[in-house]
């Protein structure tokens, strides 16, 4: 029954695209009936969330339908991992949007994310009202899977990428069935591991089961690292491709560094050894390991936390700087330090690690998770574990070596392996294969037919 409906939807989509190119006069009555039967038209009544918001919903729906009338194949990204202070997932999505616009003019792109209001901007970002999570650092949780799916379907997607296993991820599958298009899931995190960390081992299995059930429904699953791919396989998920994230090498670069400026700003002597971490103050980041390691090492080490120290009590040898929304400002701080430190031993990938390497800074990581796939002894130092004693030993071992040479090697590695251009070329090939739309793999000009 589902396959029969989806085949009708796919055929109706082809008819709809033909209509967009040459006009409605080209289709027969039977084809008109098929388009109606396929249920393509998203009705405004499906999408209202709060009474009294009719105008806001109407204007947003008008914008999404106008976007859906564009004759180009369209990629729709959707996730709830997008907030004012979001980290790697948000940077990945915005970088992809910019890259597609510059390098794939034959492809349209929309991003559907939670927000304070319904709003569709000229930038292709559609915000749908969702309730803000308490203590969630600005993240919002949509409630209706069906409604979310209807909004995504209104954009007439050729392929959908779901960036989480929550309401948007489930809504993406609903939209895919409705639109008759494939849906890929990008696995940015390990929710089962996070559940075990925050609630105990008892929470791991139920979350893992639900996680596997959802990701098992995607036409293709994209993993940023072998670490996450193994976790998916252990949960029973197949059809996985590994595509690492990347870095904006023109934003994160060594010449943004100004050590004298940073020392003066922090009131530290030239002899200080500056260690930096930038990110959210989340438990899995193991900020306490970084603090204990630096306190154990003592003079001349200092730990600079950009955003990650929010709400924490004052600690000796630890300097907390506010969250920086401007990537260039983050790059300036990182490039002005001696080394970047990252103690999360279950990191799915660690985009900020690549950004530090692109700034020409060596990295002290942990020999576990996704970080060990990008950091080795040619670009930094890996601690045996996330134990503060082991981590302090790794920091000392790094400074016994030529940190400038390691930093230079780190820059070369990111440019050669992880520049966004290379990453998105590979990812676009996946989209072309899964969707059957060659435009995803073909750079060139878009001509209106």
VENCOR-V548539 format. One record per run of one state. SS is the DSSP state (hx for helix, st for strand, lp for the rest). FROM is the first residue (numbers start at 1). LEN is the number of residues. Records with the same first field share a line. If there is no record, write none. Layout:
SS = FROM-LEN  FROM-LEN
//
This chain:
lp = 1-1  23-1  27-2  38-6  48-6  69-4  80-8  104-3  116-3  121-4  130-1  133-7  142-3  154-5  163-4  180-2  188-3  200-2  216-4  224-2  235-5  243-4  248-6  257-2  267-6  279-4  286-1  298-3  307-11  322-5  337-2  342-9  359-3  367-4  374-6  384-4  400-3  418-1  436-2  442-8
hx = 2-21  24-3  29-9  44-4  54-15  88-16  145-9  167-13  191-9  202-14  226-9  254-3  259-8  283-3  287-11  327-10  351-8  371-3  388-12  403-15  420-16  438-4
st = 73-7  107-9  119-2  125-5  131-2  140-2  159-4  182-6  220-4  240-3  247-1  273-6  301-6  318-4  339-3  362-5  380-4  419-1
//
